[in-house]
Amino acid sequence: NPLKVFEYLALRKPVVSVEMESLRKEDVGSLIYFAKDFQDFNNKIRLALVRKINTEDYLVVDRYSWDNLFAKLLSIVEPVLLSCQ
């Protein structure tokens, strides 16, 4: 699950990817163009370049900010660390 995808989406850049089940399952999966082969990849790039960006579509990307990802990680790790004291 490449982190660059979330960085590109945060910049409101279109993303074209090979099929990746882990990305498709993410909340941002609907914002990513998934391609099956070389020709499909080229077609998806063309589509991505002309797509109008709907700002509301990208609100979900905010959940993947570094601050939010760190908070999620901390909420998982902190109780374990505290229990080791």
Secondary structure, 3 states (H helix, E strand, C coil): CCHHHHHHHHCCCCEEEECCHHHHHCHHHHHEEEECCHHHHHHHHHHHHHCCCCHHHHHHHHHHCHHHHHHHHHHHHHHHHHHCC
